[in-house]
């Protein structure tokens, strides 16, 4: 007798109970990815610091030193690093999620489990790198004499969750497309490079006219990074209009990504 296990047909149905029953697999995937990432490395998790730190130095010299891009009255190194911290969390998550299904072909074709676990586990793996890299930001805040306010401490967890949701929404769409169309893995790195310059990482949103600032919000990371800087460094005011557009965009990307994932999920094992 043959038993066929298939995902539920209802696009909107999300079985929390089933996902929770596979929590051990989730823990294993996160731990496995961390071990593989830093296996046989000399400095281990310190590599999570190397990329944002070296990028910060280069950007400080080029954009802060030569181009003299304004940084809302705060030292450019901490200004750009606070943006890079969230941006690289987002870009690394999005890039890794896009290959989550293809990279786990053996699991998908041999056993049944809620496929949503794979991209979510990928986000949490990148979150570990985010936490490690955040240690440098804490050190810079101490060095430059910045003290986070109570509002910053309350907002930061929300901003982290928003970054996770933003990367998961777009990532689900790209990962699902990547199962059938492998062009995604070639296009995405180039797209992320361009998107970074459309995100207020090296510059402040204040240099953009208020009339057109909402366009930045179509990229959810614009509102997240701007709010993170205001909260952490205490510069300027939170742009609630920009945040509203970012939240709407983030929600749309999540719904579109999830619906497309649910639509094609049942064919993954056959196509991959």
Phi and psi restraints in degrees (value plus and minus 20) as a CYANA .aco file:
   2 UNK   PHI    -123.4   -83.4
   2 UNK   PSI     111.4   151.4
   3 UNK   PHI    -130.2   -90.2
   3 UNK   PSI     104.7   144.7
   4 UNK   PHI    -126.7   -86.7
   4 UNK   PSI     102.5   142.5
   5 UNK   PHI    -124.9   -84.9
   5 UNK   PSI     102.5   142.5
   6 UNK   PHI    -149.1  -109.1
   6 UNK   PSI     131.8   171.8
   7 UNK   PHI     -83.5   -43.5
   7 UNK   PSI     135.7   175.7
   8 UNK   PHI     -87.3   -47.3
   8 UNK   PSI     126.8   166.8
   9 UNK   PHI     -95.5   -55.5
   9 UNK   PSI     -44.7    -4.7
  10 UNK   PHI     -87.9   -47.9
  10 UNK   PSI      97.6   137.6
  11 UNK   PHI     -82.8   -42.8
  11 UNK   PSI     -51.3   -11.3
  12 UNK   PHI    -110.4   -70.4
  12 UNK   PSI     -25.8    14.2
  13 UNK   PHI    -100.3   -60.3
  13 UNK   PSI     102.9   142.9
  14 UNK   PHI    -144.1  -104.1
  14 UNK   PSI      93.2   133.2
  15 UNK   PHI    -108.1   -68.1
  15 UNK   PSI      70.7   110.7
  16 UNK   PHI     -80.6   -40.6
  16 UNK   PSI     -57.6   -17.6
  17 UNK   PHI     -83.4   -43.4
  17 UNK   PSI     -62.4   -22.4
  18 UNK   PHI     -85.9   -45.9
  18 UNK   PSI     -63.8   -23.8
  19 UNK   PHI     -81.5   -41.5
  19 UNK   PSI     -62.3   -22.3
  20 UNK   PHI     -83.3   -43.3
  20 UNK   PSI     -53.6   -13.6
  21 UNK   PHI     -87.8   -47.8
  21 UNK   PSI     -37.8     2.2
  22 UNK   PHI    -124.5   -84.5
  22 UNK   PSI       3.9    43.9
  23 UNK   PHI     -82.9   -42.9
  23 UNK   PSI     -51.0   -11.0
  24 UNK   PHI     -84.2   -44.2
  24 UNK   PSI     -57.6   -17.6
  25 UNK   PHI     -86.1   -46.1
  25 UNK   PSI     -58.2   -18.2
  26 UNK   PHI     -79.7   -39.7
  26 UNK   PSI     -68.7   -28.7
  27 UNK   PHI     -80.5   -40.5
  27 UNK   PSI     -61.2   -21.2
  28 UNK   PHI     -83.4   -43.4
  28 UNK   PSI     -62.4   -22.4
  29 UNK   PHI     -84.4   -44.4
  29 UNK   PSI     -62.5   -22.5
  30 UNK   PHI     -83.2   -43.2
  30 UNK   PSI     -66.8   -26.8
  31 UNK   PHI     -85.4   -45.4
  31 UNK   PSI     -59.8   -19.8
  32 UNK   PHI     -82.2   -42.2
  32 UNK   PSI     -65.7   -25.7
  33 UNK   PHI     -84.1   -44.1
  33 UNK   PSI     -58.1   -18.1
  34 UNK   PHI     -86.8   -46.8
  34 UNK   PSI     -61.6   -21.6
  35 UNK   PHI     -85.4   -45.4
  35 UNK   PSI     -63.3   -23.3
  36 UNK   PHI     -85.4   -45.4
  36 UNK   PSI     -59.3   -19.3
  37 UNK   PHI     -84.6   -44.6
  37 UNK   PSI     -58.6   -18.6
  38 UNK   PHI    -133.0   -93.0
  38 UNK   PSI      -7.7    32.3
  39 UNK   PHI     -86.6   -46.6
  39 UNK   PSI     114.8   154.8
  40 UNK   PHI      39.0    79.0
  40 UNK   PSI      13.1    53.1
  41 UNK   PHI    -124.8   -84.8
  41 UNK   PSI     129.8   169.8
  42 UNK   PHI     -94.4   -54.4
  42 UNK   PSI     -63.7   -23.7
  43 UNK   PHI    -122.2   -82.2
  43 UNK   PSI     -24.0    16.0
  44 UNK   PHI      43.1    83.1
  44 UNK   PSI    -149.9  -109.9
  45 UNK   PHI     -85.9   -45.9
  45 UNK   PSI     -30.6     9.4
  46 UNK   PHI     -83.9   -43.9
  46 UNK   PSI     -37.0     3.0
  47 UNK   PHI     -83.7   -43.7
  47 UNK   PSI     -43.1    -3.1
  48 UNK   PHI     -87.0   -47.0
  48 UNK   PSI     -41.8    -1.8
  49 UNK   PHI    -108.5   -68.5
  49 UNK   PSI     -52.8   -12.8
  50 UNK   PHI     -78.0   -38.0
  50 UNK   PSI     -67.8   -27.8
  51 UNK   PHI     -84.8   -44.8
  51 UNK   PSI     -73.5   -33.5
  52 UNK   PHI     -85.3   -45.3
  52 UNK   PSI     -51.9   -11.9
  53 UNK   PHI     -89.0   -49.0
  53 UNK   PSI     -67.0   -27.0
  54 UNK   PHI     -87.8   -47.8
  54 UNK   PSI     -56.7   -16.7
  55 UNK   PHI     -84.2   -44.2
  55 UNK   PSI     -60.1   -20.1
  56 UNK   PHI     -80.5   -40.5
  56 UNK   PSI     -62.7   -22.7
  57 UNK   PHI     -83.2   -43.2
  57 UNK   PSI     -65.9   -25.9
  58 UNK   PHI     -83.4   -43.4
  58 UNK   PSI     -66.0   -26.0
  59 UNK   PHI     -85.1   -45.1
  59 UNK   PSI     -56.4   -16.4
  60 UNK   PHI     -83.5   -43.5
  60 UNK   PSI     -62.7   -22.7
  61 UNK   PHI     -87.7   -47.7
  61 UNK   PSI     -67.1   -27.1
  62 UNK   PHI     -98.3   -58.3
  62 UNK   PSI     -74.7   -34.7
  63 UNK   PHI    -107.8   -67.8
  63 UNK   PSI     -55.5   -15.5
  64 UNK   PHI    -102.9   -62.9
  64 UNK   PSI     -56.5   -16.5
  65 UNK   PHI    -107.1   -67.1
  65 UNK   PSI     -78.3   -38.3
  66 UNK   PHI    -100.6   -60.6
  66 UNK   PSI     -68.7   -28.7
  67 UNK   PHI    -100.1   -60.1
  67 UNK   PSI     -38.6     1.4
  68 UNK   PHI      36.1    76.1
  68 UNK   PSI      23.2    63.2
  69 UNK   PHI     -89.0   -49.0
  69 UNK   PSI     109.0   149.0
  70 UNK   PHI     -84.2   -44.2
  70 UNK   PSI     126.9   166.9
  71 UNK   PHI    -149.5  -109.5
  71 UNK   PSI      16.6    56.6
  72 UNK   PHI      36.6    76.6
  72 UNK   PSI      11.7    51.7
  73 UNK   PHI      59.3    99.3
  73 UNK   PSI      -9.8    30.2
  74 UNK   PHI    -132.6   -92.6
  74 UNK   PSI     136.1   176.1
  75 UNK   PHI     -74.0   -34.0
  75 UNK   PSI     113.3   153.3
  76 UNK   PHI     -80.4   -40.4
  76 UNK   PSI     -57.1   -17.1
  77 UNK   PHI     -76.9   -36.9
  77 UNK   PSI     -67.0   -27.0
  78 UNK   PHI     -95.5   -55.5
  78 UNK   PSI     -48.8    -8.8
  79 UNK   PHI     -82.3   -42.3
  79 UNK   PSI     -70.2   -30.2
  80 UNK   PHI     -94.8   -54.8
  80 UNK   PSI     -53.5   -13.5
  81 UNK   PHI     -87.3   -47.3
  81 UNK   PSI     -57.7   -17.7
  82 UNK   PHI     -83.4   -43.4
  82 UNK   PSI     -51.8   -11.8
  83 UNK   PHI     -97.2   -57.2
  83 UNK   PSI     -61.5   -21.5
  84 UNK   PHI     -82.3   -42.3
  84 UNK   PSI     -55.0   -15.0
  85 UNK   PHI     -78.5   -38.5
  85 UNK   PSI     -68.3   -28.3
  86 UNK   PHI     -95.4   -55.4
  86 UNK   PSI     -58.0   -18.0
  87 UNK   PHI     -83.4   -43.4
  87 UNK   PSI     -64.1   -24.1
  88 UNK   PHI     -92.2   -52.2
  88 UNK   PSI     -47.5    -7.5
  89 UNK   PHI     -82.8   -42.8
  89 UNK   PSI     -65.9   -25.9
  90 UNK   PHI     -86.1   -46.1
  90 UNK   PSI     -70.4   -30.4
  91 UNK   PHI     -87.0   -47.0
  91 UNK   PSI     -58.9   -18.9
  92 UNK   PHI     -86.1   -46.1
  92 UNK   PSI     -61.6   -21.6
  93 UNK   PHI     -82.5   -42.5
  93 UNK   PSI     -67.3   -27.3
  94 UNK   PHI     -83.1   -43.1
  94 UNK   PSI     -63.2   -23.2
  95 UNK   PHI     -84.9   -44.9
  95 UNK   PSI     -62.5   -22.5
  96 UNK   PHI     -94.5   -54.5
  96 UNK   PSI     -56.4   -16.4
  97 UNK   PHI     -82.9   -42.9
  97 UNK   PSI     -58.1   -18.1
  98 UNK   PHI     -79.0   -39.0
  98 UNK   PSI     -45.1    -5.1
  99 UNK   PHI    -130.1   -90.1
  99 UNK   PSI      -7.0    33.0
 100 UNK   PHI     -83.6   -43.6
 100 UNK   PSI     -60.2   -20.2
 101 UNK   PHI     -97.4   -57.4
 101 UNK   PSI     -65.0   -25.0
 102 UNK   PHI     -84.4   -44.4
 102 UNK   PSI     -59.0   -19.0
 103 UNK   PHI     -92.4   -52.4
 103 UNK   PSI     -34.1     5.9
 104 UNK   PHI    -137.2   -97.2
 104 UNK   PSI      19.8    59.8
 105 UNK   PHI     -76.6   -36.6
 105 UNK   PSI     -60.4   -20.4
 106 UNK   PHI     -81.0   -41.0
 106 UNK   PSI     -61.1   -21.1
 107 UNK   PHI     -89.1   -49.1
 107 UNK   PSI     -65.4   -25.4
 108 UNK   PHI     -84.8   -44.8
 108 UNK   PSI     -58.2   -18.2
 109 UNK   PHI    -105.2   -65.2
 109 UNK   PSI     -31.3     8.7
 110 UNK   PHI    -130.7   -90.7
 110 UNK   PSI     -52.9   -12.9
 111 UNK   PHI    -152.9  -112.9
 111 UNK   PSI     138.7   178.7
 112 UNK   PHI    -118.7   -78.7
 112 UNK   PSI     117.3   157.3
 113 UNK   PHI    -183.7  -143.7
 113 UNK   PSI     139.6   179.6
 114 UNK   PHI     -81.4   -41.4
 114 UNK   PSI      95.8   135.8
 115 UNK   PHI     -82.5   -42.5
 115 UNK   PSI     -43.9    -3.9
 116 UNK   PHI     -80.3   -40.3
 116 UNK   PSI     -40.9    -0.9
 117 UNK   PHI     -82.0   -42.0
 117 UNK   PSI     -56.3   -16.3
 118 UNK   PHI     -82.0   -42.0
 118 UNK   PSI     -74.0   -34.0
 119 UNK   PHI     -86.1   -46.1
 119 UNK   PSI     -54.4   -14.4
 120 UNK   PHI     -86.6   -46.6
 120 UNK   PSI     -61.1   -21.1
 121 UNK   PHI     -82.6   -42.6
 121 UNK   PSI     -56.5   -16.5
 122 UNK   PHI     -82.7   -42.7
 122 UNK   PSI     -61.4   -21.4
 123 UNK   PHI     -82.0   -42.0
 123 UNK   PSI     -62.4   -22.4
 124 UNK   PHI     -89.9   -49.9
 124 UNK   PSI     -49.8    -9.8
 125 UNK   PHI     -83.7   -43.7
 125 UNK   PSI     -64.2   -24.2
 126 UNK   PHI     -87.8   -47.8
 126 UNK   PSI     -48.7    -8.7
 127 UNK   PHI     -84.1   -44.1
 127 UNK   PSI     -54.9   -14.9
 128 UNK   PHI     -81.3   -41.3
 128 UNK   PSI     -63.4   -23.4
 129 UNK   PHI     -82.2   -42.2
 129 UNK   PSI     -58.5   -18.5
 130 UNK   PHI     -80.7   -40.7
 130 UNK   PSI     -63.9   -23.9
 131 UNK   PHI     -84.2   -44.2
 131 UNK   PSI     -62.8   -22.8
 132 UNK   PHI     -83.3   -43.3
 132 UNK   PSI     -65.6   -25.6
 133 UNK   PHI     -87.1   -47.1
 133 UNK   PSI     -46.5    -6.5
 134 UNK   PHI     -86.5   -46.5
 134 UNK   PSI     -40.8    -0.8
 135 UNK   PHI     -80.4   -40.4
 135 UNK   PSI     -57.6   -17.6
 136 UNK   PHI     -84.2   -44.2
 136 UNK   PSI     -60.7   -20.7
 137 UNK   PHI     -82.4   -42.4
 137 UNK   PSI     -61.3   -21.3
 138 UNK   PHI     -80.4   -40.4
 138 UNK   PSI     -63.7   -23.7
 139 UNK   PHI     -83.2   -43.2
 139 UNK   PSI     -59.3   -19.3
 140 UNK   PHI     -87.9   -47.9
 140 UNK   PSI     -56.5   -16.5
 141 UNK   PHI     -84.5   -44.5
 141 UNK   PSI     -59.4   -19.4
 142 UNK   PHI     -85.8   -45.8
 142 UNK   PSI     -63.1   -23.1
 143 UNK   PHI     -83.5   -43.5
 143 UNK   PSI     -64.3   -24.3
 144 UNK   PHI    -109.0   -69.0
 144 UNK   PSI     -23.6    16.4
 145 UNK   PHI      60.8   100.8
 145 UNK   PSI      11.0    51.0
 146 UNK   PHI    -115.4   -75.4
 146 UNK   PSI     113.3   153.3
 147 UNK   PHI    -140.6  -100.6
 147 UNK   PSI     100.0   140.0
 148 UNK   PHI     -85.3   -45.3
 148 UNK   PSI     121.7   161.7
 149 UNK   PHI    -103.3   -63.3
 149 UNK   PSI     152.0   192.0
 150 UNK   PHI     -83.1   -43.1
 150 UNK   PSI     -57.5   -17.5
 151 UNK   PHI     -83.1   -43.1
 151 UNK   PSI     -55.3   -15.3
 152 UNK   PHI     -84.9   -44.9
 152 UNK   PSI     -63.3   -23.3
 153 UNK   PHI     -84.9   -44.9
 153 UNK   PSI     -50.2   -10.2
 154 UNK   PHI    -101.3   -61.3
 154 UNK   PSI     -54.0   -14.0
 155 UNK   PHI    -100.5   -60.5
 155 UNK   PSI     -52.0   -12.0
 156 UNK   PHI     -77.5   -37.5
 156 UNK   PSI     -65.8   -25.8
 157 UNK   PHI     -79.1   -39.1
 157 UNK   PSI     -57.7   -17.7
 158 UNK   PHI     -84.8   -44.8
 158 UNK   PSI     -61.4   -21.4
 159 UNK   PHI     -85.7   -45.7
 159 UNK   PSI     -56.1   -16.1
 160 UNK   PHI     -84.4   -44.4
 160 UNK   PSI     -65.0   -25.0
 161 UNK   PHI     -82.5   -42.5
 161 UNK   PSI     -60.9   -20.9
 162 UNK   PHI     -83.2   -43.2
 162 UNK   PSI     -58.1   -18.1
 163 UNK   PHI     -84.2   -44.2
 163 UNK   PSI     -61.6   -21.6
 164 UNK   PHI     -81.1   -41.1
 164 UNK   PSI     -66.3   -26.3
 165 UNK   PHI     -85.2   -45.2
 165 UNK   PSI     -60.2   -20.2
 166 UNK   PHI     -81.4   -41.4
 166 UNK   PSI     -65.9   -25.9
 167 UNK   PHI     -90.4   -50.4
 167 UNK   PSI     -54.6   -14.6
 168 UNK   PHI     -89.1   -49.1
 168 UNK   PSI     -60.2   -20.2
 169 UNK   PHI     -81.8   -41.8
 169 UNK   PSI     -75.8   -35.8
 170 UNK   PHI     -87.7   -47.7
 170 UNK   PSI     -54.9   -14.9
 171 UNK   PHI     -84.9   -44.9
 171 UNK   PSI     -59.2   -19.2
 172 UNK   PHI     -81.1   -41.1
 172 UNK   PSI     -61.5   -21.5
 173 UNK   PHI     -84.6   -44.6
 173 UNK   PSI     -67.9   -27.9
 174 UNK   PHI     -87.7   -47.7
 174 UNK   PSI     -59.9   -19.9
 175 UNK   PHI     -84.8   -44.8
 175 UNK   PSI     -59.5   -19.5
 176 UNK   PHI     -87.3   -47.3
 176 UNK   PSI     -60.5   -20.5
 177 UNK   PHI     -86.6   -46.6
 177 UNK   PSI     -56.0   -16.0
 178 UNK   PHI     -86.2   -46.2
 178 UNK   PSI     -43.9    -3.9
 179 UNK   PHI     -81.9   -41.9
 179 UNK   PSI     -58.7   -18.7
 180 UNK   PHI    -120.5   -80.5
 180 UNK   PSI     -57.1   -17.1
 181 UNK   PHI    -136.7   -96.7
 181 UNK   PSI      82.7   122.7
 182 UNK   PHI     -97.0   -57.0
 182 UNK   PSI     -18.2    21.8
 183 UNK   PHI     -84.0   -44.0
 183 UNK   PSI     -42.7    -2.7
 184 UNK   PHI     -77.0   -37.0
 184 UNK   PSI     -62.4   -22.4
 185 UNK   PHI     -87.3   -47.3
 185 UNK   PSI     -40.9    -0.9
 186 UNK   PHI    -107.9   -67.9
 186 UNK   PSI     -54.3   -14.3
 187 UNK   PHI    -101.5   -61.5
 187 UNK   PSI     -56.5   -16.5
 188 UNK   PHI     -79.3   -39.3
 188 UNK   PSI     -67.7   -27.7
 189 UNK   PHI     -77.1   -37.1
 189 UNK   PSI     -60.7   -20.7
 190 UNK   PHI     -85.7   -45.7
 190 UNK   PSI     -61.8   -21.8
 191 UNK   PHI     -82.7   -42.7
 191 UNK   PSI     -61.0   -21.0
 192 UNK   PHI     -86.1   -46.1
 192 UNK   PSI     -55.3   -15.3
 193 UNK   PHI     -83.0   -43.0
 193 UNK   PSI     -62.8   -22.8
 194 UNK   PHI     -88.7   -48.7
 194 UNK   PSI     -59.9   -19.9
 195 UNK   PHI     -85.1   -45.1
 195 UNK   PSI     -50.6   -10.6
 196 UNK   PHI     -80.8   -40.8
 196 UNK   PSI     -56.2   -16.2
 197 UNK   PHI     -99.5   -59.5
 197 UNK   PSI     -31.2     8.8
 198 UNK   PHI    -115.2   -75.2
 198 UNK   PSI     -14.2    25.8
 199 UNK   PHI    -135.2   -95.2
 199 UNK   PSI     118.1   158.1
 200 UNK   PHI     -91.6   -51.6
 200 UNK   PSI      44.9    84.9
 201 UNK   PHI    -110.3   -70.3
 201 UNK   PSI     -70.3   -30.3
 202 UNK   PHI    -114.7   -74.7
 202 UNK   PSI     -25.7    14.3
 203 UNK   PHI    -159.3  -119.3
 203 UNK   PSI     146.7   186.7
 204 UNK   PHI    -114.3   -74.3
 204 UNK   PSI     129.1   169.1
 205 UNK   PHI     -85.5   -45.5
 205 UNK   PSI     -36.2     3.8
 206 UNK   PHI     -87.4   -47.4
 206 UNK   PSI     -39.9     0.1
 207 UNK   PHI    -100.9   -60.9
 207 UNK   PSI     -29.0    11.0
 208 UNK   PHI    -115.4   -75.4
 208 UNK   PSI     114.5   154.5
 209 UNK   PHI     -75.7   -35.7
 209 UNK   PSI     117.3   157.3
 210 UNK   PHI     -78.5   -38.5
 210 UNK   PSI     -47.5    -7.5
 211 UNK   PHI     -85.9   -45.9
 211 UNK   PSI     -52.4   -12.4
 212 UNK   PHI    -131.1   -91.1
 212 UNK   PSI     -15.7    24.3
 213 UNK   PHI     -85.8   -45.8
 213 UNK   PSI     -47.5    -7.5
 214 UNK   PHI     -82.5   -42.5
 214 UNK   PSI     -44.6    -4.6
 215 UNK   PHI     -82.9   -42.9
 215 UNK   PSI     -56.0   -16.0
 216 UNK   PHI     -79.2   -39.2
 216 UNK   PSI     -53.1   -13.1
 217 UNK   PHI     -86.2   -46.2
 217 UNK   PSI     -36.4     3.6
 218 UNK   PHI     -82.9   -42.9
 218 UNK   PSI     -42.1    -2.1
 219 UNK   PHI    -116.4   -76.4
 219 UNK   PSI      87.6   127.6
 220 UNK   PHI     -74.5   -34.5
 220 UNK   PSI     -48.3    -8.3
 221 UNK   PHI     -88.8   -48.8
 221 UNK   PSI     -38.9     1.1
 222 UNK   PHI     -83.4   -43.4
 222 UNK   PSI     -70.7   -30.7
 223 UNK   PHI     -86.2   -46.2
 223 UNK   PSI     -57.9   -17.9
 224 UNK   PHI     -84.5   -44.5
 224 UNK   PSI     -68.5   -28.5
 225 UNK   PHI     -87.4   -47.4
 225 UNK   PSI     -61.4   -21.4
 226 UNK   PHI     -81.1   -41.1
 226 UNK   PSI     -64.7   -24.7
 227 UNK   PHI     -87.8   -47.8
 227 UNK   PSI     -57.3   -17.3
 228 UNK   PHI     -82.0   -42.0
 228 UNK   PSI     -63.1   -23.1
 229 UNK   PHI     -84.6   -44.6
 229 UNK   PSI     -65.7   -25.7
 230 UNK   PHI     -80.6   -40.6
 230 UNK   PSI     -61.8   -21.8
 231 UNK   PHI     -90.6   -50.6
 231 UNK   PSI     -65.2   -25.2
 232 UNK   PHI     -97.2   -57.2
 232 UNK   PSI     -65.7   -25.7
 233 UNK   PHI    -118.0   -78.0
 233 UNK   PSI     -32.4     7.6
 234 UNK   PHI      49.3    89.3
 234 UNK   PSI       9.6    49.6
 235 UNK   PHI    -125.8   -85.8
 235 UNK   PSI     113.8   153.8
 236 UNK   PHI      49.0    89.0
 236 UNK   PSI    -181.0  -141.0
 237 UNK   PHI    -145.8  -105.8
 237 UNK   PSI     132.7   172.7
 238 UNK   PHI     -87.9   -47.9
 238 UNK   PSI     108.6   148.6
 239 UNK   PHI    -109.8   -69.8
 239 UNK   PSI      74.9   114.9
 240 UNK   PHI     -88.7   -48.7
 240 UNK   PSI     -49.6    -9.6
 241 UNK   PHI     -85.0   -45.0
 241 UNK   PSI     -64.6   -24.6
 242 UNK   PHI     -82.5   -42.5
 242 UNK   PSI     -61.3   -21.3
 243 UNK   PHI     -83.8   -43.8
 243 UNK   PSI     -58.6   -18.6
 244 UNK   PHI     -82.4   -42.4
 244 UNK   PSI     -66.0   -26.0
 245 UNK   PHI     -83.3   -43.3
 245 UNK   PSI     -60.0   -20.0
 246 UNK   PHI     -83.7   -43.7
 246 UNK   PSI     -61.7   -21.7
 247 UNK   PHI     -85.9   -45.9
 247 UNK   PSI     -61.7   -21.7
 248 UNK   PHI     -82.9   -42.9
 248 UNK   PSI     -65.9   -25.9
 249 UNK   PHI     -82.2   -42.2
 249 UNK   PSI     -63.9   -23.9
 250 UNK   PHI     -80.1   -40.1
 250 UNK   PSI     -62.3   -22.3
 251 UNK   PHI     -86.3   -46.3
 251 UNK   PSI     -61.4   -21.4
 252 UNK   PHI     -83.3   -43.3
 252 UNK   PSI     -65.2   -25.2
 253 UNK   PHI     -82.8   -42.8
 253 UNK   PSI     -58.4   -18.4
 254 UNK   PHI     -86.2   -46.2
 254 UNK   PSI     -65.0   -25.0
 255 UNK   PHI     -84.4   -44.4
 255 UNK   PSI     -66.8   -26.8
 256 UNK   PHI     -83.0   -43.0
 256 UNK   PSI     -65.0   -25.0
 257 UNK   PHI     -83.5   -43.5
 257 UNK   PSI     -63.1   -23.1
 258 UNK   PHI     -87.9   -47.9
 258 UNK   PSI     -62.4   -22.4
 259 UNK   PHI     -84.6   -44.6
 259 UNK   PSI     -61.0   -21.0
 260 UNK   PHI     -87.9   -47.9
 260 UNK   PSI     -59.7   -19.7
 261 UNK   PHI     -79.2   -39.2
 261 UNK   PSI     -65.9   -25.9
 262 UNK   PHI     -85.8   -45.8
 262 UNK   PSI     -52.4   -12.4
 263 UNK   PHI     -87.3   -47.3
 263 UNK   PSI     -58.2   -18.2
 264 UNK   PHI    -126.1   -86.1
 264 UNK   PSI     -24.1    15.9
 265 UNK   PHI     -74.9   -34.9
 265 UNK   PSI     -61.2   -21.2
 266 UNK   PHI     -86.7   -46.7
 266 UNK   PSI     -35.1     4.9
 267 UNK   PHI    -120.2   -80.2
 267 UNK   PSI     -21.2    18.8
 268 UNK   PHI     -75.2   -35.2
 268 UNK   PSI     -70.5   -30.5
 269 UNK   PHI     -81.9   -41.9
 269 UNK   PSI     -49.6    -9.6
 270 UNK   PHI    -100.7   -60.7
 270 UNK   PSI     -56.4   -16.4
 271 UNK   PHI    -108.7   -68.7
 271 UNK   PSI     -54.8   -14.8
